[in-house]
Amino acid sequence: MAKTSVENAPLFRLSAEIHVAAPPAEVYAVVGDLARSGEWSPECVGGSWVSGEPGTVGAVFRGENLRGTDVVAWAPVVRGTWFTESEVVAAEPGRTFQWSMRTHSGEKQDSVWAYDIEARDGGSVLTHRFRMGSPTEGIRGITAEMDEAGKSAFFAEWGEKLAADLAVTLERIKHVIENRSTEEKG
């Protein structure tokens, strides 16, 4: 039996980077605060820490998300407002901040978002990564009724959407950090 596109791994492995005129510690202080995601994310409009010490490994964040009807409009993706939970899986100040999406029952999924920070050229290079190694609950639900052609089309369009979201997110983070007042920079 041939493997379907849903069974191939990883489903997504994307990254984008941008130079930010700020030291790594300052960049980390911003990106490691998921509650501020609404300032830069194309989908996450906010949220709150629901367990653990905010921003530390094991802490759980409940995100509020909003998606319009025009995003991969033909596919049965969630529209409007919905909520997700994620768990911090790496938190190394000035270096990396990573979180894994959780199932409805609270288990970590093979779906990890990350910010990596490297000192360079008098500031920092901020890399935003996303990797989904195997289908999440949501992806399985979206693709359950699709044939192979539909799955291929969905993964191609969703990958383009994710790549664009990574780039937009980085541009917005750069703007937030580089336009903070002196008092905010500490």
C-alpha positions in Angstrom: 0.0 0.0 0.0 1.4 3.4 -1.0 1.9 6.0 1.7 -0.3 9.1 1.5 1.0 12.6 1.7 -0.4 12.8 5.3 1.9 9.9 6.4 5.1 11.4 5.0 7.2 13.3 7.5 7.9 16.0 8.1 4.8 17.6 6.7 6.2 21.1 7.1 9.7 22.4 7.8 9.8 26.1 7.3 12.0 29.0 8.5 12.6 32.7 7.9 15.1 35.1 9.4 15.5 38.8 9.8 18.1 41.1 11.3 17.0 43.1 14.4 18.9 46.1 15.7 18.9 44.8 19.3 20.9 42.4 21.4 19.8 38.8 21.8 18.6 39.2 25.4 16.3 42.1 24.3 14.9 40.1 21.4 14.4 37.1 23.6 12.5 39.1 26.2 10.0 40.0 23.5 9.6 36.7 21.6 9.6 34.6 24.8 6.4 36.4 26.0 3.7 34.5 24.1 1.0 36.6 25.7 2.2 39.4 23.4 1.8 37.4 20.2 -1.2 39.5 19.2 1.2 42.3 18.5 2.9 40.4 15.6 1.1 37.2 14.7 -1.2 37.0 11.6 -3.5 34.6 13.5 -2.8 34.6 17.3 -4.6 37.6 18.7 -3.6 37.0 22.3 -3.9 34.5 25.1 -2.7 33.8 28.6 -0.5 31.4 30.5 -2.6 28.7 32.2 -0.1 26.7 34.1 3.6 26.8 35.0 5.9 29.7 35.3 5.3 31.8 32.2 8.0 31.4 29.5 9.7 28.4 31.2 9.9 24.8 30.0 6.7 23.0 30.8 4.5 26.1 31.0 1.3 26.0 29.1 -0.1 28.9 27.0 -3.7 29.1 25.8 -3.8 31.1 22.6 -6.8 32.9 21.1 -6.7 32.8 17.3 -8.6 34.4 14.5 -8.7 33.3 10.9 -10.6 34.8 8.0 -12.6 33.1 5.3 -10.1 33.8 2.6 -7.3 31.5 4.0 -7.2 28.3 1.8 -10.9 29.1 1.3 -11.8 25.8 -0.2 -10.5 23.6 2.7 -12.4 22.8 5.9 -10.1 24.8 8.2 -11.3 26.5 11.3 -12.7 30.0 10.6 -13.3 32.8 13.0 -12.1 32.5 16.6 -10.7 29.3 18.1 -8.4 28.4 21.0 -5.2 26.3 21.2 -2.9 25.2 23.9 0.8 24.9 23.6 3.6 23.9 25.9 7.1 25.5 26.1 9.7 22.8 25.2 12.8 25.0 25.1 13.6 28.3 26.9 17.2 29.4 26.7 17.3 33.2 27.2 19.1 35.0 24.4 19.2 31.8 22.3 16.0 29.9 21.6 12.3 29.8 22.6 10.2 26.8 21.4 6.7 25.6 22.0 4.8 22.5 20.9 1.1 22.5 20.1 -1.0 20.2 22.4 -3.9 17.9 21.7 -7.3 18.6 23.2 -6.3 16.1 25.9 -3.1 18.0 26.7 -0.5 15.8 25.0 2.3 17.4 23.1 2.1 17.0 19.3 4.9 16.8 16.7 4.2 20.4 15.8 6.8 22.9 17.1 7.2 26.6 16.6 10.5 28.3 17.5 12.5 31.5 17.7 16.2 31.2 17.5 18.4 34.2 18.1 22.1 34.8 17.2 24.2 37.9 17.8 25.3 39.3 14.5 26.3 42.7 13.0 25.7 44.7 16.1 22.3 43.2 16.7 20.6 39.9 16.3 19.5 37.5 13.6 16.1 36.2 14.6 15.0 33.0 12.9 11.4 31.9 13.1 10.9 28.1 12.5 7.9 25.8 12.2 8.1 22.0 12.0 5.3 19.6 11.8 6.6 16.1 11.7 3.4 14.2 11.7 -0.2 15.3 11.3 -1.8 17.0 14.3 -5.3 16.5 15.4 -6.3 19.6 13.4 -4.6 18.5 10.2 -6.1 15.0 10.5 -9.5 16.5 10.8 -9.0 18.9 7.8 -7.7 16.2 5.5 -9.9 13.3 6.6 -12.3 13.5 3.7 -9.7 14.6 1.0 -8.4 12.4 -1.7 -4.7 12.4 -2.6 -5.0 15.3 -5.0 -6.9 17.3 -2.4 -4.3 16.6 0.3 -1.4 17.6 -2.0 -3.2 20.8 -2.9 -4.0 21.6 0.7 -0.4 20.9 1.9 1.0 23.1 -0.9 -1.3 26.0 -0.1 -1.0 25.6 3.6 2.8 25.6 3.3 2.7 28.9 1.3 0.4 30.4 3.9 2.7 29.3 6.8 5.8 30.7 4.9 4.1 34.0 4.4 3.0 34.1 8.1 6.6 33.5 9.3 7.9 36.4 7.2 5.1 38.8 8.3 5.6 37.8 11.9 9.3 38.6 11.8 8.7 42.0 10.1 6.2 42.9 12.9 8.6 41.7 15.7 11.4 43.7 14.2 9.1 46.8 14.2 8.0 46.2 17.8 11.5 45.8 19.1 13.2 48.5 17.1 10.5 51.1 17.8 10.3 50.6 21.6 11.0 53.6 23.7 14.1 53.9 25.8 12.1 53.1 29.0 10.7 49.9 27.5 14.2 48.7 26.6 15.2 48.9 30.2 
